[in-house]
């Protein structure tokens, strides 16, 4: 399993070389995100954001039937209005922690990824799923809205009308349709989501860490801009890599027909 570091009771970080696995590990509650778990996800992401040895993060679950079933509604049911208001920044920090990781991120979805669970996956750059995957944003069925980024991330992925249908109907979408609609990116064999996501992570991590972070920055910052503005974002990102040690090593390795040894700066 490689090195494991715990963040509270419910989150673990495992290292596989330059690929880091961020593990949701609250099996008794199907990874329902409580306040404590939200704090742990945010803390783990804050540490990973500063970790220049981490080139790719893969988000996984230890539960055999669920990636994450969303907010802990049992905890939520006990809250007063004031407690719910106070919890909001804690909850938001967990989703934005994943969303704002500077390196490429891959979610490995096995079983249920609902509400906040699907929003954690949507916060990643790519989603790998197996045939057991069931995804959806059912929040309006319990009187709220997707509040972990779902109303913004889903339309960016599948378009406004498709996102509206999925959010307004609160329906659950099984793996084959999820792949067809673009709710997940890669469909793999049963039980292989984690393995395949880690393998994808390893392929990505073979590339320049400086290049990967700059490419992600350009993709994220440029999205939604008009083409001319987007190309300026791309040019600014290019300038951050053009004079880097990684660029020098990449060009040298290509010309010397060898694998690059990335300095990472």
GIPEDA-V295992 format. One record per residue. D_FIRST is the distance of its C-alpha to the first C-alpha in whole Angstrom. Layout:
BEGIN
{{D_FIRST} {D_FIRST}}
END
This chain:
BEGIN
{{0} {4} {7} {8} {11} {13} {17} {19} {18} {17} {15} {11} {10} {7} {8} {8} {11} {14} {12} {11} {10} {12} {12} {15} {14} {18} {18} {22} {23} {21} {20} {24} {24} {26} {27} {25} {22} {24} {24} {20} {20} {22} {21} {18} {20} {22} {20} {18} {21} {22} {19} {20} {17} {16} {18} {16} {15} {14} {15} {13} {14} {13} {16} {17} {21} {20} {19} {21} {25} {26} {28} {28} {32} {32} {32} {34} {37} {37} {38} {41} {42} {42} {38} {37} {39} {37} {33} {34} {33} {29} {29} {30} {27} {24} {25} {27} {24} {22} {25} {26} {22} {24} {21} {21} {19} {18} {18} {16} {19} {19} {22} {24} {24} {27} {29} {27} {24} {25} {26} {23} {22} {25} {25} {22} {24} {22} {22} {20} {21} {21} {24} {24} {24} {27} {27} {30} {32} {34} {35} {39} {39} {38} {40} {38} {37} {34} {33} {30} {31} {32} {35} {35} {32} {33} {36} {34} {32} {35} {38} {40} {42} {39} {37} {40} {40} {37} {37} {41} {40} {37} {36} {32} {32} {30} {27} {30} {32} {30} {29} {33} {34} {31} {29} {26} {26} {24} {24} {21} {21} {21} {17} {16} {16} {12} {12} {15} {15} {12} {14} {17} {15} {15} {18} {20} {18} {20} {23} {24} {23} {26} {28} {25} {26} {29} {29} {27} {30} {33} {32} {31} {34} {37} {36} {39} {41} {44} {44} {46} {44} {40} {41} {42} {39} {37} {40} {38} {35} {36} {38} {34} {33} {36} {36} {33} {31} {29} {32} {34} {31} {30} {34} {34} {31} {33} {36} {35} {33} {29} {26} {26} {25} {24} {26} {24} {28}}
END
